[in-house]
Structure formats: C-alpha cells, structure tokens
C-alpha cells in the first residue's frame, strides 16, 4: 500500500497532463492481482520443469487454465464508473502533492511505511477534493476537429455536448474519440461522464464516434437527427450504435431532418 500510493501520487500529474482518468482500482490493483500473478508464475514454472523432466503435468495445465479463466473474468468486471478525472487547473495540486510525497519519503520519521502511507493517502485525495468543488460550477468550452466544433457544457461533473460536425469530421472517428476527444473533455471539464449528446448533423462517421464513446465513457442520453438520405453504410453504423446503446444502457433518441 505504501509503494502503490506513492506511485499513484507520482503518476497522477502525468495522467492529468495527458488527459487520462485515474482509476480507483489503481491503488488496490497490485494488492488484488499480486496473488494471481504469483500463483500464475509458480504454476507456469512447474509446467516448464515437469515437461523437461517428463513428469505428467496435466493437472498443472488444468489449474493454469482455470486460473487464467478466473483472471479474465475479474478483468471483464471493469467499469467506467471507476474512472475519475481532474482538469488542467488541478495539475498544480497534483504536482504539489507529488513533491510533498517525495519530501516525506526521504524524511527519517515520516518516511517510514507505517507513518507515511496515511499521509500519502491524504495527499492523493487533495486533487480530487479540488475537482469535486470545481465541478459545482458550470464550465463551457469547445473541442475542434479540423474545421468543425463540438460545444461542451459541464455542471456537477456531467458533460453535455452539442456537436456541429466535429464528431464525424475525421474518417477514423472512433480513434479520434478515444485518443483526442475524451482527453480534451477531461482536460477542460475534469470528467468523462456525459449527460446528453446532441448531434444535429449526423453522418456514418458520427455514428462510429458515438459507438466508440459509449464503450469508453458513461453516456446517459444521445439525440440524433438523421439526414434525409441514408446510405447502407449509415444504416450499418446505426444498427451497431443501437446494439451498443442497448448493452451499455444509453438512451437513444432519433429524428429525421425535415
């Protein structure tokens, strides 16, 4: 816990600068999966040496398969609700907490494990307390993709988006959403939880972008305005979006351009 909290404090400024969220499981991840990893290495090593010595190892292979299945089952239980973000204004708090943690680590008394882990935990909560207070105030911004924009409004940690073509501006819309849009939304609003996404100008790339967004962030509601003419590609992407929204519990409303 002592090492993991310190690593979390040092890495937090890097995550915030890059527009990446912090997972609650980061602090407890090593504590949870270290036993899995230890057993995995022991069983794998046993299989290797049993094979070299021509000793029957079917039971070890069976145990390894079951261990991997259990591991993957646990990993698939991951959720975007575990992710918390901090905007760029909070980067200063993150850097300050990391510097104080480094100073404490080298202190003769407070640098000891039994004394410092609780202080590290307190330092780690400071940037998130700031973000909670910051989220109480409405924030407005825009995200630009080539020439088109998406207006974003944030209130109480929830983001509303009015897309004026930015989501569907690039052909690789899914990649842009995952690595640019979500990062910019996090930097500007400190959140990846979306309340309402309104798309009055929709094309196949927009639907692809929305599909990716629903998989990588919490989205409550999507409002789409369909074009008068819909290509086969558009219809295929819309079916995929319907499947994803149903799976993720996202409300999908659509209407046709008059």
C-alpha contacts under 8 A as a table, 3 or more apart, distances in Angstrom:
res1	aa1	res2	aa2	distance
1	X	4	X	5.08
1	X	5	X	5.96
1	X	27	X	7.37
1	X	28	X	7.65
1	X	31	X	7.51
1	X	117	X	6.92
2	X	5	X	5.49
2	X	6	X	6.39
2	X	113	X	5.95
2	X	116	X	7.24
2	X	117	X	4.83
2	X	120	X	7.76
3	X	6	X	5.22
3	X	7	X	6.19
4	X	7	X	5.12
4	X	8	X	6.09
4	X	26	X	7.96
4	X	27	X	5.90
4	X	28	X	7.87
4	X	30	X	7.53
5	X	8	X	5.03
5	X	9	X	6.23
5	X	27	X	6.19
5	X	117	X	7.00
5	X	120	X	6.06
5	X	121	X	6.52
5	X	124	X	7.67
6	X	9	X	5.13
6	X	10	X	6.29
6	X	101	X	6.87
6	X	120	X	6.46
7	X	10	X	5.15
7	X	11	X	6.03
8	X	11	X	5.22
8	X	12	X	5.91
8	X	26	X	7.36
8	X	27	X	6.98
8	X	124	X	7.73
9	X	12	X	5.35
9	X	13	X	7.69
9	X	94	X	7.40
9	X	97	X	6.85
9	X	98	X	5.20
9	X	101	X	7.35
9	X	120	X	7.59
9	X	123	X	7.71
9	X	124	X	6.02
10	X	13	X	6.74
10	X	14	X	7.87
10	X	98	X	5.15
11	X	14	X	5.34
11	X	15	X	6.39
12	X	15	X	5.08
12	X	16	X	6.21
12	X	22	X	7.40
12	X	94	X	6.33
13	X	16	X	5.16
13	X	17	X	6.07
13	X	91	X	5.99
13	X	94	X	5.24
13	X	95	X	5.72
13	X	98	X	7.82
14	X	17	X	5.15
14	X	18	X	6.24
15	X	18	X	5.25
15	X	19	X	6.06
15	X	20	X	4.88
15	X	21	X	6.66
15	X	22	X	7.23
16	X	19	X	4.98
16	X	20	X	5.85
16	X	21	X	7.23
16	X	85	X	7.48
16	X	86	X	6.16
16	X	87	X	6.78
16	X	88	X	6.55
16	X	91	X	6.29
16	X	187	X	7.12
17	X	20	X	7.74
17	X	88	X	6.75
17	X	91	X	6.99
17	X	187	X	7.68
18	X	183	X	6.98
19	X	85	X	7.99
19	X	87	X	7.72
19	X	182	X	7.68
19	X	183	X	4.26
19	X	184	X	6.38
19	X	185	X	7.97
19	X	186	X	5.55
19	X	187	X	5.20
20	X	85	X	7.04
20	X	183	X	6.07
20	X	186	X	7.15
21	X	83	X	5.70
21	X	84	X	5.33
21	X	85	X	4.50
21	X	86	X	7.32
21	X	186	X	7.50
22	X	26	X	7.50
22	X	83	X	5.52
22	X	84	X	5.20
22	X	85	X	5.99
23	X	26	X	5.40
23	X	82	X	5.51
23	X	83	X	4.52
23	X	84	X	6.27
24	X	27	X	6.33
24	X	28	X	7.59
24	X	82	X	5.50
24	X	83	X	6.51
24	X	84	X	7.61
25	X	28	X	5.17
25	X	29	X	5.10
25	X	82	X	7.20
26	X	29	X	5.03
26	X	30	X	7.55
27	X	30	X	7.35
28	X	31	X	5.22
28	X	32	X	6.16
29	X	32	X	5.22
29	X	33	X	6.06
30	X	33	X	5.26
30	X	34	X	5.38
31	X	34	X	5.71
31	X	35	X	7.71
32	X	35	X	6.85
32	X	36	X	7.75
33	X	36	X	5.01
33	X	37	X	6.15
34	X	37	X	5.06
34	X	38	X	6.05
35	X	38	X	5.08
35	X	39	X	6.16
36	X	39	X	5.37
36	X	40	X	6.04
36	X	67	X	7.75
36	X	71	X	7.38
37	X	40	X	4.96
37	X	41	X	6.16
38	X	41	X	5.30
38	X	42	X	6.25
39	X	42	X	5.08
39	X	43	X	6.07
40	X	43	X	5.33
40	X	44	X	6.02
40	X	64	X	6.84
40	X	67	X	7.29
41	X	44	X	5.11
41	X	45	X	5.98
42	X	45	X	5.20
42	X	46	X	6.14
43	X	46	X	4.98
43	X	47	X	6.25
43	X	60	X	6.42
43	X	63	X	7.77
43	X	64	X	6.49
44	X	47	X	5.12
44	X	48	X	6.30
44	X	64	X	7.27
45	X	48	X	5.09
45	X	49	X	6.35
46	X	49	X	5.39
46	X	50	X	5.89
46	X	60	X	7.43
47	X	50	X	5.15
47	X	51	X	6.02
47	X	57	X	6.08
47	X	60	X	6.26
47	X	61	X	6.90
48	X	51	X	5.26
48	X	52	X	6.43
49	X	52	X	4.97
49	X	53	X	6.18
50	X	53	X	5.15
50	X	54	X	5.95
50	X	55	X	4.91
50	X	56	X	6.82
50	X	57	X	6.15
51	X	54	X	5.01
51	X	55	X	6.13
51	X	56	X	7.49
51	X	57	X	7.07
52	X	55	X	7.78
56	X	59	X	7.99
57	X	60	X	5.22
57	X	61	X	6.40
58	X	61	X	5.08
58	X	62	X	6.16
59	X	62	X	5.02
59	X	63	X	6.16
60	X	63	X	5.01
60	X	64	X	6.13
61	X	64	X	5.04
61	X	65	X	6.24
62	X	65	X	5.20
62	X	66	X	6.34
63	X	66	X	5.21
63	X	67	X	6.10
64	X	67	X	5.02
64	X	68	X	6.15
65	X	68	X	5.19
65	X	69	X	6.16
66	X	69	X	5.02
66	X	70	X	6.17
67	X	70	X	5.14
67	X	71	X	6.12
68	X	71	X	4.93
68	X	72	X	6.13
69	X	72	X	5.24
69	X	73	X	6.12
70	X	73	X	5.02
70	X	74	X	6.32
71	X	74	X	5.27
71	X	75	X	6.32
72	X	75	X	4.98
72	X	76	X	6.10
73	X	76	X	5.27
73	X	77	X	6.70
74	X	77	X	5.35
74	X	78	X	7.54
75	X	78	X	5.78
78	X	82	X	7.83
79	X	82	X	5.86
79	X	83	X	7.89
80	X	83	X	5.46
80	X	216	X	6.91
80	X	217	X	5.96
80	X	218	X	6.47
81	X	84	X	7.89
81	X	218	X	7.23
84	X	190	X	7.99
84	X	191	X	6.78
84	X	192	X	7.80
85	X	186	X	6.17
85	X	190	X	4.89
85	X	191	X	5.17
85	X	192	X	7.18
86	X	89	X	7.97
86	X	90	X	6.01
86	X	91	X	7.61
86	X	127	X	7.28
86	X	128	X	6.93
86	X	131	X	5.96
86	X	186	X	6.77
86	X	187	X	6.97
86	X	189	X	7.74
86	X	190	X	4.26
86	X	191	X	6.96
87	X	90	X	5.54
87	X	91	X	7.12
87	X	131	X	7.43
87	X	186	X	5.88
87	X	187	X	4.34
87	X	188	X	5.54
87	X	189	X	5.67
87	X	190	X	3.98
87	X	191	X	7.67
88	X	91	X	5.18
88	X	187	X	5.13
88	X	188	X	6.64
88	X	190	X	7.69
89	X	92	X	6.75
90	X	93	X	5.34
90	X	94	X	6.50
90	X	127	X	6.22
90	X	130	X	7.04
90	X	131	X	7.07
91	X	94	X	5.01
91	X	95	X	6.21
92	X	95	X	5.20
92	X	96	X	6.11
93	X	96	X	5.10
93	X	97	X	6.08
93	X	126	X	7.17
93	X	127	X	5.52
94	X	97	X	5.20
94	X	98	X	6.19
94	X	127	X	5.88
95	X	98	X	5.09
95	X	99	X	6.17
96	X	99	X	5.16
96	X	100	X	6.19
97	X	100	X	5.19
97	X	101	X	6.13
97	X	123	X	5.45
97	X	124	X	6.96
97	X	126	X	7.65
98	X	101	X	5.04
98	X	102	X	6.32
98	X	123	X	7.97
99	X	102	X	5.11
99	X	103	X	6.36
100	X	103	X	5.08
100	X	104	X	6.13
101	X	104	X	5.05
101	X	105	X	6.07
101	X	120	X	6.42
101	X	123	X	7.53
102	X	105	X	5.11
102	X	106	X	6.74
103	X	106	X	5.52
103	X	107	X	6.54
104	X	107	X	5.07
104	X	110	X	5.89
104	X	111	X	5.26
104	X	116	X	7.16
105	X	110	X	7.14
105	X	111	X	4.25
105	X	112	X	7.50
105	X	116	X	7.41
106	X	111	X	5.60
107	X	110	X	5.47
107	X	111	X	4.75
107	X	112	X	7.96
108	X	111	X	5.66
108	X	112	X	7.11
109	X	112	X	6.00
109	X	115	X	7.47
110	X	115	X	5.35
110	X	116	X	5.38
111	X	115	X	6.76
111	X	116	X	5.53
112	X	115	X	5.41
112	X	116	X	5.88
113	X	116	X	5.39
113	X	117	X	5.97
114	X	117	X	6.38
114	X	118	X	7.97
115	X	118	X	6.70
115	X	119	X	7.38
116	X	119	X	5.06
116	X	120	X	6.04
117	X	120	X	4.99
117	X	121	X	6.21
118	X	121	X	5.04
118	X	122	X	6.32
119	X	122	X	5.01
119	X	123	X	6.20
120	X	123	X	5.06
120	X	124	X	6.12
121	X	124	X	5.07
121	X	125	X	6.45
122	X	125	X	5.31
122	X	126	X	6.71
123	X	126	X	5.42
123	X	127	X	7.92
124	X	127	X	6.69
124	X	128	X	7.61
125	X	128	X	5.32
125	X	129	X	6.12
126	X	129	X	5.18
126	X	130	X	6.33
127	X	130	X	5.06
127	X	131	X	6.32
128	X	131	X	4.91
128	X	132	X	6.21
129	X	132	X	5.10
129	X	133	X	6.45
130	X	133	X	5.28
130	X	134	X	6.09
131	X	134	X	4.83
131	X	135	X	5.97
131	X	190	X	6.98
132	X	135	X	5.24
132	X	136	X	6.96
132	X	157	X	7.82
133	X	136	X	5.58
133	X	137	X	7.79
134	X	137	X	5.91
135	X	138	X	7.18
135	X	154	X	7.56
135	X	155	X	6.13
135	X	156	X	4.72
135	X	157	X	5.10
135	X	189	X	7.83
135	X	190	X	7.83
136	X	155	X	6.32
136	X	156	X	4.86
136	X	157	X	7.49
137	X	155	X	6.19
137	X	156	X	7.00
138	X	153	X	7.07
138	X	154	X	5.51
138	X	155	X	4.66
138	X	156	X	7.46
139	X	153	X	5.70
139	X	154	X	5.04
139	X	155	X	6.69
139	X	189	X	6.87
140	X	151	X	7.55
140	X	152	X	5.88
140	X	153	X	4.66
140	X	154	X	6.50
141	X	151	X	6.06
141	X	152	X	5.40
141	X	153	X	6.63
141	X	188	X	7.20
142	X	149	X	6.42
142	X	150	X	5.54
142	X	151	X	4.40
142	X	152	X	5.63
143	X	149	X	5.63
143	X	150	X	5.25
143	X	151	X	6.53
143	X	152	X	7.54
143	X	166	X	7.79
143	X	181	X	7.23
143	X	184	X	7.07
143	X	185	X	7.73
144	X	147	X	6.69
144	X	148	X	5.76
144	X	149	X	4.43
144	X	150	X	6.43
144	X	166	X	6.41
145	X	148	X	5.55
145	X	149	X	6.26
145	X	166	X	5.18
145	X	167	X	7.59
145	X	169	X	6.53
145	X	170	X	7.69
146	X	166	X	7.76
146	X	169	X	7.21
147	X	166	X	7.76
148	X	164	X	6.37
148	X	165	X	5.61
148	X	166	X	4.82
148	X	169	X	7.08
149	X	163	X	6.70
149	X	164	X	5.58
149	X	165	X	6.50
149	X	166	X	4.96
150	X	161	X	6.61
150	X	162	X	5.72
150	X	163	X	4.32
150	X	164	X	5.56
150	X	165	X	7.13
150	X	166	X	5.63
150	X	167	X	7.40
151	X	161	X	5.67
151	X	162	X	5.20
151	X	163	X	6.37
151	X	164	X	7.82
152	X	159	X	6.47
152	X	160	X	5.62
152	X	161	X	4.58
152	X	162	X	6.56
152	X	185	X	7.91
153	X	159	X	5.50
153	X	160	X	5.11
153	X	161	X	6.51
154	X	157	X	6.28
154	X	158	X	5.44
154	X	159	X	4.35
154	X	160	X	6.32
154	X	189	X	6.24
155	X	158	X	5.43
155	X	159	X	6.66
157	X	189	X	7.70
157	X	190	X	7.49
157	X	191	X	5.93
157	X	193	X	6.95
158	X	191	X	7.00
158	X	192	X	7.80
158	X	193	X	5.36
158	X	194	X	5.40
158	X	195	X	5.58
159	X	189	X	7.66
159	X	191	X	7.32
159	X	192	X	7.41
159	X	193	X	6.15
159	X	194	X	4.52
159	X	195	X	5.56
159	X	196	X	7.25
160	X	194	X	5.91
160	X	195	X	5.37
160	X	196	X	4.83
160	X	197	X	5.80
161	X	194	X	7.81
161	X	196	X	6.32
161	X	197	X	4.67
161	X	198	X	6.05
162	X	197	X	6.11
162	X	198	X	4.86
162	X	199	X	6.24
162	X	200	X	7.97
163	X	166	X	6.21
163	X	167	X	6.68
163	X	197	X	7.49
163	X	198	X	6.14
163	X	199	X	5.08
163	X	200	X	6.98
163	X	201	X	7.43
164	X	167	X	7.96
164	X	199	X	7.03
164	X	200	X	6.99
164	X	201	X	6.30
165	X	168	X	5.59
165	X	169	X	5.95
165	X	199	X	7.80
165	X	201	X	5.89
165	X	202	X	7.26
165	X	206	X	7.69
166	X	169	X	5.02
166	X	170	X	7.91
167	X	170	X	7.53
167	X	173	X	6.58
167	X	177	X	7.42
167	X	205	X	7.29
167	X	206	X	5.24
167	X	209	X	6.02
167	X	210	X	7.82
168	X	171	X	7.29
168	X	173	X	5.99
168	X	202	X	7.29
168	X	203	X	6.42
168	X	204	X	7.30
168	X	205	X	4.44
168	X	206	X	3.95
168	X	207	X	7.61
168	X	208	X	7.94
168	X	209	X	6.75
169	X	173	X	7.21
169	X	205	X	7.25
169	X	206	X	7.75
170	X	173	X	5.21
170	X	176	X	7.52
170	X	205	X	7.13
171	X	205	X	6.23
172	X	175	X	5.56
172	X	176	X	6.42
172	X	205	X	7.58
173	X	176	X	5.08
173	X	177	X	6.18
173	X	205	X	5.66
173	X	206	X	7.04
173	X	208	X	6.32
173	X	209	X	5.03
174	X	177	X	5.19
174	X	178	X	6.27
174	X	205	X	7.98
174	X	208	X	5.89
174	X	209	X	4.69
174	X	210	X	7.94
174	X	211	X	7.70
174	X	212	X	5.40
174	X	213	X	7.75
175	X	178	X	5.16
175	X	179	X	6.06
175	X	180	X	7.86
176	X	179	X	5.47
176	X	180	X	5.17
176	X	181	X	6.25
176	X	209	X	7.87
177	X	180	X	5.65
177	X	181	X	4.64
177	X	182	X	6.00
177	X	209	X	6.05
177	X	212	X	6.90
177	X	213	X	6.47
178	X	181	X	6.51
178	X	182	X	5.94
178	X	183	X	7.75
178	X	212	X	7.07
178	X	213	X	7.14
178	X	216	X	7.27
179	X	182	X	6.50
179	X	183	X	6.29
180	X	183	X	5.21
180	X	184	X	6.03
181	X	184	X	5.20
181	X	185	X	6.09
182	X	185	X	5.08
182	X	186	X	6.12
182	X	192	X	6.66
183	X	186	X	5.14
183	X	187	X	6.18
184	X	187	X	5.02
184	X	188	X	6.10
185	X	188	X	5.29
185	X	189	X	5.71
185	X	190	X	7.05
185	X	191	X	6.83
185	X	192	X	6.77
186	X	189	X	5.32
186	X	190	X	4.39
186	X	191	X	4.97
186	X	192	X	6.00
187	X	190	X	5.69
192	X	217	X	5.84
192	X	218	X	6.77
193	X	217	X	6.25
193	X	218	X	4.83
193	X	219	X	6.21
194	X	197	X	7.22
194	X	217	X	7.52
194	X	218	X	5.91
194	X	219	X	4.66
194	X	220	X	6.26
194	X	221	X	7.93
195	X	219	X	5.96
195	X	220	X	4.96
195	X	221	X	6.10
196	X	219	X	7.28
196	X	220	X	6.24
196	X	221	X	4.78
196	X	222	X	5.74
196	X	223	X	7.44
197	X	221	X	6.34
197	X	222	X	4.78
197	X	223	X	6.13
198	X	222	X	6.02
198	X	223	X	4.74
198	X	224	X	6.22
199	X	202	X	6.08
199	X	222	X	7.82
199	X	223	X	6.11
199	X	224	X	4.97
199	X	225	X	6.24
200	X	224	X	6.18
200	X	225	X	4.89
200	X	226	X	7.78
201	X	224	X	8.00
201	X	225	X	6.52
201	X	226	X	7.60
201	X	227	X	7.57
202	X	205	X	7.97
202	X	206	X	5.64
202	X	207	X	7.20
202	X	224	X	6.93
202	X	225	X	6.38
202	X	226	X	6.10
202	X	227	X	6.71
203	X	206	X	5.21
203	X	207	X	6.62
203	X	227	X	7.64
203	X	234	X	6.72
204	X	207	X	5.21
204	X	208	X	6.33
204	X	233	X	6.51
204	X	234	X	4.65
204	X	237	X	6.17
204	X	238	X	7.81
205	X	208	X	4.94
205	X	209	X	6.10
206	X	209	X	5.01
206	X	210	X	6.20
207	X	210	X	5.07
207	X	211	X	6.10
207	X	234	X	7.76
207	X	237	X	5.89
207	X	238	X	6.18
207	X	241	X	6.59
208	X	211	X	5.05
208	X	212	X	6.34
208	X	237	X	6.22
208	X	241	X	7.46
209	X	212	X	5.21
209	X	213	X	6.11
210	X	213	X	4.90
210	X	214	X	6.18
210	X	241	X	7.20
211	X	214	X	5.39
211	X	215	X	6.64
211	X	240	X	7.26
211	X	241	X	5.13
211	X	244	X	6.50
211	X	245	X	7.77
212	X	215	X	5.23
212	X	216	X	6.42
213	X	216	X	5.32
213	X	217	X	5.81
213	X	219	X	7.82
214	X	217	X	5.59
214	X	218	X	6.51
214	X	219	X	5.98
214	X	244	X	7.07
214	X	245	X	6.86
214	X	248	X	7.02
214	X	250	X	7.65
215	X	218	X	7.98
215	X	244	X	7.46
215	X	248	X	7.46
219	X	222	X	7.73
219	X	250	X	6.08
220	X	249	X	7.72
220	X	250	X	5.22
220	X	251	X	6.18
221	X	250	X	5.67
221	X	251	X	4.56
221	X	252	X	5.99
221	X	253	X	7.71
222	X	250	X	7.39
222	X	251	X	6.19
222	X	252	X	4.99
222	X	253	X	6.12
223	X	252	X	6.20
223	X	253	X	4.77
223	X	254	X	5.70
224	X	252	X	7.77
224	X	253	X	6.20
224	X	254	X	4.61
224	X	255	X	6.36
225	X	254	X	5.70
225	X	255	X	4.86
225	X	256	X	5.40
225	X	257	X	6.11
226	X	230	X	7.81
226	X	254	X	6.88
226	X	255	X	5.84
226	X	256	X	4.52
226	X	257	X	5.86
227	X	230	X	6.43
227	X	256	X	6.13
227	X	257	X	5.48
228	X	256	X	6.53
228	X	257	X	5.84
228	X	258	X	7.51
230	X	234	X	5.78
230	X	235	X	6.63
231	X	234	X	5.04
231	X	235	X	6.39
232	X	235	X	5.07
232	X	236	X	6.20
233	X	236	X	5.14
233	X	237	X	6.26
234	X	237	X	5.27
234	X	238	X	6.15
235	X	238	X	5.06
235	X	239	X	6.27
236	X	239	X	5.23
236	X	240	X	6.42
237	X	240	X	5.08
237	X	241	X	6.19
238	X	241	X	4.93
238	X	242	X	6.16
239	X	242	X	5.05
239	X	243	X	6.30
240	X	243	X	5.13
240	X	244	X	6.26
241	X	244	X	5.09
241	X	245	X	6.04
242	X	245	X	5.26
242	X	246	X	6.12
242	X	252	X	7.56
243	X	246	X	5.30
243	X	247	X	6.27
244	X	247	X	5.09
244	X	248	X	6.05
245	X	248	X	5.11
245	X	249	X	5.68
245	X	250	X	4.63
245	X	251	X	6.83
245	X	252	X	6.95
246	X	249	X	5.22
246	X	250	X	6.30
246	X	251	X	7.88
247	X	250	X	7.85
